[in-house]
Amino acid sequence: MNKDIEQTLRKAIADSGLSYYRLAKDSGVDLRSIGRFMAESQTLRLNIAAKICRRLGLELLTPKGSEHGKRIS
């Protein structure tokens, strides 16, 4: 996953006020995966990042001008 996206997602998780446990339960993502991602020792697959984004009310979008221009989450 793109480093800018990772940093943005880490900030959104930190700013959400949710515990990693609550985020894991609400999003269906493994708690250990969230912890490793936040510790920057693991990246996330796109489908896992999309689950977290949905819980946080965020959308992953392809860049403007790309030939796909579709929502990912």
Residue, then its C-alpha position, 0 to 999 in steps of 0.5 A: m500500500n502507498k506510504d501516504i495512504e498508510q500514514t493518512l490511515r494511521k492518523a485517522i485511526a489515532d484521531s478516531g478515539l477508538s481503541y484498537y480492540r473496538l476498531a477490530k471488533d467493529s471492522g472485523v479486522d484482526l486486532r493483531s493486524i491493527g496493532r502491527f500496522m500502527a507500530e509500522s511493522q506491517t502493511l495492510r492489504l487493500n481489502i483490510a484497509a477498506k474495512i477499517c476505512r468503512r468503520l471510520g467513515l472514510e473512502l479509498l478513491t483512485p486518483k483523479g485522472s486515472e482510467h478507473g476512477k472508481r471507489i475502492s471502499 
